């Protein structure tokens, strides 16, 4: 579908691209007033997608996923902290803060 205008842009319509280029011989499809089709689409979205029960389910799913991600993040941080405290191959533990290479002193 493509936008067509009539009466110097006063009226706006959606029409088949082929019909817009070739006229009635290219496509027998209908031309629909833009405002009418836009209103029908908006109404459909409002009735089907923005239904309160549907929104409630969607938001519930989003909150559940958010909680799961927060739990995974906490678990990952705990694992990183545990690994940071493990001795390395030389028997030293990894420093708990970042130290510049110049100030590192071997064990």
C-alpha positions in Angstrom: 0.0 0.0 0.0 1.1 3.5 -0.7 -0.2 7.0 0.1 -2.0 8.9 -2.6 -3.6 12.3 -2.4 -6.4 14.1 -4.1 -7.6 17.7 -4.4 -4.0 19.1 -3.9 -3.4 17.0 -0.8 -6.7 17.7 0.8 -7.7 14.1 0.7 -5.4 11.2 1.5 -5.8 7.6 0.5 -4.0 4.2 0.7 -3.9 2.3 -2.5 -2.0 -0.6 -4.0 1.4 0.3 -5.4 0.7 -1.3 -8.7 -2.6 0.5 -9.0 -0.9 3.8 -8.2 1.6 3.2 -11.0 -0.6 1.5 -13.6 -4.1 2.5 -12.7 -7.2 0.2 -12.8 -5.6 -2.1 -15.4 -2.7 -2.9 -13.1 -4.8 -3.8 -10.1 -8.5 -3.9 -9.4 -7.9 -3.3 -5.7 -9.7 -0.6 -3.7 -8.5 2.8 -2.6 -9.2 3.4 1.1 -9.3 6.8 2.8 -6.3 7.1 5.1 -8.2 8.3 8.1 -10.7 5.5 7.9 -8.0 2.8 7.7 -5.8 4.4 10.4 -8.8 4.5 12.8 -9.6 0.9 12.1 -6.1 -0.2 12.8 -5.9 1.9 16.0 -9.2 0.5 17.2 -8.0 -3.0 16.5 -4.8 -2.4 18.5 -6.7 -0.9 21.3 -9.2 -3.8 21.5 -6.7 -6.7 21.0 -3.3 -5.6 22.3 -4.2 -3.1 25.0 -6.7 -5.4 26.7 -6.2 -5.1 30.5 -5.8 -8.9 31.1 -3.2 -9.1 28.3 -1.3 -6.1 29.6 -1.3 -7.7 33.1 0.1 -10.9 31.8 2.7 -9.1 29.7 3.9 -7.0 32.7 3.9 -10.0 35.0 6.2 -11.8 32.5 8.5 -8.8 32.3 8.7 -8.6 36.1 9.4 -12.3 36.4 12.2 -12.0 33.9 13.6 -9.0 35.7 13.7 -10.9 39.0 15.4 -13.9 37.3 18.0 -11.7 35.8 18.7 -9.9 39.2 19.1 -13.4 40.9 21.5 -14.5 38.1 23.5 -11.2 38.5 23.7 -11.7 42.2 24.9 -15.3 41.8 27.5 -14.2 39.2 28.8 -11.4 41.5 29.1 -13.9 44.4 31.0 -16.3 42.1 33.4 -13.6 41.0 34.0 -12.6 44.6 34.7 -16.3 45.5 37.1 -16.7 42.6 38.9 -13.4 43.5 39.7 -14.9 47.0 41.0 -18.2 45.6 44.8 -18.6 45.7 46.6 -18.4 42.3 49.3 -20.7 41.1 52.0 -18.9 43.2 49.9 -19.3 46.3 48.9 -15.7 46.5 45.3 -14.5 46.5 44.2 -12.1 43.9 44.1 -8.5 45.3 40.7 -7.2 46.2 41.4 -3.9 44.6 43.0 -3.0 41.3 46.7 -2.3 41.6 48.9 -0.7 39.0 51.6 -3.0 37.5 54.4 -0.9 38.9 53.3 -1.3 42.5 52.7 -5.0 42.3 55.0 -6.9 44.7 55.4 -10.6 44.2 54.6 -12.9 47.2 
